[in-house]
Amino acid sequence: MQKEPRVGVLGGGSWATALVKLLCNNLSNVNWWMRDEGSVAHIVKYKHNPKYLQGVELDRYKLNVTTDIQQVINASDYIVMAIPSAFVSESLKSCSEESFKNKVIFTAIKGIIPEDNRVPARHLNKVYNVDYSKIGMISGPCHAEEVALERLSYLTLACQTEEYAEFMADALSCRYLSTNVTDDVMGTEFAAVMKNIYSIATGICYGLGYGDNFVAVLLSNAIQEMKRFIDEVNPIHRDVMESAYLGDLLVTSYSKFSRNRTFGFMIGKGYSVKTAQLEMDMIAEGYYASRCIQLVKEKYPVETPICDAVYNILYERISPAIEMKILSEKLS
């Protein structure tokens, strides 16, 4: 009888919690690392994450939850990374190339690693020598909150090795979660990064009082901008109208659950970046992504007026009202 591959999840936030819930539907055991000892003890005793998606009941008898990251990595064949991009380097500081030898890694990280300005797949390859054939990406459109509510959702599993993508797709599928696979790891990663920036732009516009008519034009231009950028960075055939690209952009920009849209809305209402960050209980990946995309553009000069506008507001402290007025004259 073939042994069931062992899966470990790294991260303690809402998306990590949602993925653990999904994996427990299909696997007999799931390893789970989180930083906070109090959260680990709470989950073991009460079967709920005390900080995120508190309404989700977790099958503690299937879970090996610990604060020892090496234990989870060593005990797993597949690693699912669901750590905010800003904290990846710190979280993996005890890891080495040997830690990930013979492991298959799927990232659920929707951002760029700021220390080296790389998307997760490239970071894992360059820093830990993980072969690209063993790196995958878990992409939306999907919000953790709707997974918790068991509302019908969709995920795209990207990996160059179809066998690995199919395994992860099967491990996450259930009556309320449908999956499909692709080999476009780099494209889905950059799309996941950029859609958070566009979501911030959407929030800023609503905060300033723009309506749905303008936002529809903004997002129509955003998907064109995304295509220009990812086609330049990774020139392969892809259809950005598919759900992993356009769908993820739309849900992140329109949903009430979107932390990036919420962050942008606060900026549009006049909050400073620091105040908005303090008000939020979760990371808005688009804030860090905005700066990183500008650095990537030094190597890949692509016209990205929407990303540029968000960067100018967040980092150059240009008035949101002025910057969006300038942007509005560039859209069509």
Number of C-alpha atoms within 10 A of each C-alpha: 3 4 5 10 12 17 25 28 30 27 26 24 19 20 23 24 27 22 19 25 19 21 23 19 17 14 16 14 20 24 23 28 23 22 15 12 12 12 20 23 15 14 18 18 10 13 19 21 23 16 12 20 19 14 13 19 14 22 17 17 12 15 19 17 23 20 19 13 22 16 16 24 24 14 15 21 18 23 25 27 22 23 24 22 23 18 13 21 17 9 16 14 8 10 14 12 12 11 14 21 14 12 18 20 27 26 24 27 27 29 31 31 23 17 13 13 18 18 22 27 24 20 19 19 15 13 12 16 15 22 17 17 15 19 26 32 30 29 26 25 20 22 21 20 19 14 22 20 13 15 13 13 19 21 22 24 29 30 26 17 15 16 10 22 26 17 13 24 21 16 18 21 19 17 10 14 17 15 21 16 21 19 18 19 25 22 26 27 27 24 25 31 25 28 31 28 34 29 31 32 33 30 28 28 26 21 22 19 13 14 12 13 8 15 18 13 13 20 21 15 19 25 21 13 18 28 20 15 23 22 15 13 18 13 12 12 9 16 11 19 11 11 20 29 27 23 18 23 26 19 19 26 26 15 14 11 15 20 23 29 29 24 29 32 24 24 27 25 18 17 15 15 18 10 12 18 17 10 12 13 11 15 16 25 25 31 22 22 29 26 21 22 24 17 13 14 14 9 9 14 13 18 13 18 17 24 24 17 22 29 24 17 22 21 12 10 13 15 15 24 18 12 17 22 13 13 16 15 8 11 14 8
